[in-house]
Amino acid sequence: MERIKTNVTETVRFLAGTIGQRSWQDLDKLEASADFIEHRMRESRCTTMRQHFSFRNNTYANIITEIPGTDPGCREILVVGAHYDSAVGTPGADDNASAVAALIELARLTRQRPLRRTVRYVAFCLEEPPAYATRHMGSYVHAESLHDEGARVFGMISLEMLGYYCDVKGSQYYPSSLFKLAYPDTGNFITFVGNFFSRGFSNSLKSAFTSVSSFPVESLNGFSIIPGVDFSDHRNYWKFGYPAFMITDTAFYRNPHYHEVSDLPDTLDYDRLAVLTKAVYEAFLIV
């Protein structure tokens, strides 16, 4: 556990501290981020490739790491992704260096002990505006490429803001006060969020997660009209018929630093981020 904590802390501090803002305009910083992610993956003996795409006359890249499964008869792949760009005006520690840190660690753990099925870990570029909700998101580019190659996708998991927790009662907010009747008002849990189509997939992961960890977890499968349900890269996999959901600390419903200059490395809880990362990997071993 200490190694996981050390690694996720170093990744967040490098991306959100040393590099800082990684918006669509910061081409050199995005390149440095991509280089760093590739380096960390290769340190774990993972093979990476870049998937290039264009937006507003600039070139961006997704970083893809595929780790073969141990069961040759299992042809479905699991896709796990996290975006490494940040919004304009923020260093993006929680959003989304925290999830990139978890992604890199999940790949390292998987390389040491592979899953039954093949996993593609993808670090996306361009999740944030102005590419958000367009065909120019890195995750849209990747989802479309899976469709074009005829890939059999077991499901996709978007890691989106994983590092901010608060044990103060009343620290958790929701899009409607009605949610308070069914969900906690203390922001110390993680949430699995998807649409109705992805309910079976997210429920199977939640069941596996709770069987290996006591980390507090909630889930929501609902319509996209609920603000936040489709606010990340998983949305693009729905467009191609793939079940997908997001694992998140609920972003702006909890974290006051969301899309602010104050989204800094020191605001995160690395102990819980490490515990969460390990639990997600152990859940992957079950499903």
N, C-alpha and C positions, 0 to 999 in steps of 0.2 A: 504493500500500500504506500509506503514512503517513496518508492521509486515513482509510482504513478503521480503522487502529489508533487514531487520535485519536477517531473517532466511537464505536467500541465501548467505549473506555475511559471516555469522557464518559457514555455511557448507563449502564454498570455503576455508576460512581461516583454518579450521580444516584439511580438506583433503590435501590441497596443502601447508599449512604452518606447522601445528603441525605434521602431518604424513609425508608429502613430497612425494618424488618419490615412486610410486606404480607400479613398473614394474613387469613383470612375475617372476622375480627372488626374489622379496621382499615379501616372503610369509607371514611374520609376519605383514607387513604393509597392505597387501591386506586383511588379516583377521581383522585387526583393522578397516579398512575402511568398510568392510562388517558389522561388529558389530555396527559401528556408523550409517550406513544407516538403519539397522534394528531398532536401538534404536529410531532414528528420526521418522521412519514410525510408530512405536508402540506408540510414544508420541501422534500421531494424531489418535490413536485408529484403526490403520490399522493392519491387520493380514499379516504376512510375512512367506515365506518359502524359503529354500535354494535348488537350483538345482545344485547338485555337478557334476563335470566332471573332466576328467584327461587330463594332457598334460605333456609330458616328465617326467613321474613318479611322478608328483606332482598333488595335488587335488585343484581345484578352485571352485568357486561358483557364480552363478547368484542369485540375491535377487529378488524374485517375490512377488508383492503385488497385489491382485485382489480385486476390489471394485465393487460389484454387481450393475447393472443398475436398474432403477426404472420401466422399461417396461418389464414385463415377456414375452411378445410376441416378443421382440427383441433378437434374439439368436446370432447375430453377435457380436464379441468382438473387441474392439479397443486395440491395443498394442502400448505402448509408452515406449521407452527404451533409456538408456544412459550408456556408459561404465565408470566404476570407476577406471580402471587401467590407468597408464600413461606410456609414452615411457621411455626407459632407458635414464637417464641423465637429466630428467626434473621433477619438482614438479607438473606439470600439472594443473595449475590454470584454464586457459581457456580450455585446453585439458586434462581432460574433467570434472574437478570439477564444472565448471560453469553449465554444463548441468545436472549433478547429483543434484546440488542444486535446479535447476528448477524442476527436476523430483520429488524430495521429496515434494516440495511446491505444485506441481500439484496434488499429491496424497492427501495431507492435504486438499486442497480446494475441491477435489472431494469427500473426506470422509464427509466433512461438507454438501455439496450439490451434491449428486450423479448425474451422467449423465443418459440419457435415456438407453444407452447400457452399458454393463459391460466393465470395463477397467482393463487391466493387465499392471501395471507399473513394468518394469524390469530394474534393475541395472546389467549390464553385466560386466563380467570379461573377460580379454584377447581380447581386440579389437586391441591392438597395436602389432607390430612385436615382436617376430617371429611367433606369431599365426595368424597375419593378413592374410586374403585371403586364409585361410585353414579351414578345418572342425573343427578345434579346437577353433575357436572363440566362446565366450560364446553366442553370438547372433545366430550363426549357430546351436549350441546345442539347444537353445530355439526354433528357427524356426522349426527345425526337430521334436521337441517334440509336437509342435502344429499340425504338419502334421500327426504325428503318432496317436494323440488322435482324429483326425478328426474335429478339431476346425473350426468353421466358423469365419473367420477373416475379419472384415470390412476393416481394413487396419492397417499398422504399421508406426509409426513415430519415427525416430531416432533423438534424441537431441544431437547435435555435435558441441561443441564450441559456446557458446551463449553470452559471456561477453565482447568481445573486439570491441570497436567502435572508429572511428576517424573522426572528422569533417573537416579535412584538405583536400582541393581539390587535387586530384592525389594520395590519400592514398589507393585507391582500384585498385587491379590488376586483370587480367584475363588470362586464358590459351592462348588466342589469342587476338590481337588488334581489331579483328572484333567485339568482345563483347562490346567494348567501344561505338559502334554505337547504341546499344540498352540498355545498362546498365549504372548506375551512376559511376562516377570516384571518388566519396567521400564515404569512408567506414563507413557510419552511418546507414546502413540498415541491415535487416535480409533476408535470402534467403531460399526458399523452393526448394529443389533439388531432382529430381527423374528421372525415365526412362519414356518412352512413355506409357508403360502399366499402369503406376501409375498416369497418367495425370489427369484423372477424379477425383481421390481421392485427389490429392494435390490441384487441382483447387477448389474443394469444401471447403477444409480447408482454402485456401487463401481467398475465397469469404467471409467465415464466419469471418475470422481474420480481414479483412478490414472493415467489417460492425460494428465491436465493438471497433476498435482501429485505431489511426492515425499513429501508428508506421510504419516507412517505410519498405516495404516488396517487394521483387522481387521473381521471380520464373523461374526455368529452368527444362524442361523435355527433356532429350536428350539421346544420345548413351553413353555407358560406355567408349568409346574411348576418350571422352572429359575428361581430367584429373580433377578428383575431384567429378565427378557425382556419382561414386560408392565407395567413400572413407570413408565409415562408416558402421555401423551395418545393415542398411536397405538393403544392397546388398544381405544378406543371406536370406531375406524373399522373394526376387524375385525368388530365386532358387526353392521355394516351391509353387510358383504361387500366392503369396500374394502381393497386391499393397502396396508399401512402398515408403516413401521419407524421406529426411533429412531436419531438420531445422538447419541452421548454420550461423555463422557470416563470413563464407567463409574461415576460417582457414588461411593457408599460403598465400592466395591471399590478405590478409590484415594484419594479426597479425605477426609482426617481431619476436615475441617470440615463435613461433610455434616450438615445439620439442627442445626447448633450456632451459638451466638452468635458464633463465630469465623469464620463464612463471610463474610469481609470483602473489599472490593475489592482490597486490597493482596496478597491470597493468589493472585491470578490471573496468568496469563501472557498479556499482551495482544499480544505479538508473534505467538505461535502462534494465538491466537484470530483475529487479522486474517488470517493466512495461510490458516487453515482456512476462514474466511468467503469469501475470494476463490476458493478452490479449489472450494467447494460451488457457488458461482454459475457458475463456468466449466463445471462438470459439468452443471448444469442446461441450459446452452446446447447440450449434445450430445444428451441423451436426448430 
